[in-house]
């Protein structure tokens, strides 16, 4: 019986805040490759395989822009943490 290794965070592409709520767009590495997750502090909202292709980065930026139009704001660099594990 093999134990599956947990996904490891590789990079946070962006962080947004609305009052006390935060959203993170994070790339993780697991045994199957890269995975993109949009997550809050306590839940994964979207999870999908991720390729290092321009269209994938464009999708993440389009989602970020859409959320910002709805009132979400960038997290100031001084309050950002590193990759969460």
C-alpha positions, 0 to 999 in steps of 0.5 A: 500500500502506497501513501499518496503525497499531498500536493505542495504549493509552488506559487501564488499567482494572485490574492484578493480580499473583500473585507475579511475574506481572501481568495488565493489563486495557487499552483500546486504540484502533486504526483500527477503534475501541476494543479491550479486551485482557487481557494479561500482560507477554508475551502477549495473553490475550483481545482483543475489540472494546470499547464504552463501555457499562455492560455492558462495564465490568461484564464487566471488573469481574466478571473482576477479581473472579473472578481475585481470588477465585482469589488474584490481588491488586491492584497497589499504586498506587505500583508501577503504570506508565502505559499501556504501548505 
